[in-house]
Amino acid sequence: MELKATDYAYAGRWWRFSAYEWRYGLIAPARGARLETYDPWESLRRMRRVS
């Protein structure tokens, strides 16, 4: 699939932690969680290729 200029929001990698927990009333990275990159749009691109 070829990305267009209007698809810029679907490009790039995002950061997240491998696990989260409630701490002092907030959602925070769990102790020992790893910071990792991921592509939140990969499944959308896969579905577009199939249909």
N, C-alpha and C positions, 0 to 999 in steps of 0.2 A: 504494500500500500504506500502510495506517495503522499506525504504531508503537504498541505497547502499553507500559505502564510497565515490563513485564518485558523489553522490547527495548532498554533504555537502553544496553547495551553495543554495539548496532549503530548508534548515532547519533553524530554529531559528526565532526569532521575530525581527522586525525592528521598528524604531521610526520615527514618523512624527508629524507634527502639524495638528490640525483640519482645519485650514484655512491659506491661504497665501495672500499677497498683494504686489504690486509694491511699493517700498519705496526707494527714492533716486537712482533710476535706477537699483535696485536690487530686487530679489524676497526674501521676508522675512516673518516670521510668522506674521500673522495679530494680531493686538492688541486684547488681550483677548482670543487668540487661545489656545487650550489645547494640551499639549504634550501627545501623545497616542502611544501604541504599536499596530502593525498589522503584519499579515503574508502575504507578497506579493506573495507567491507561492500557497496559498490555492486554488485559482480557477484553476490553472494548475493541482494540485493533484486531484481535483474533476473531471476534464475532463479526466484525465488518468484512473480514476476508472470507468467511464462510457464507455469509448471505449475499 
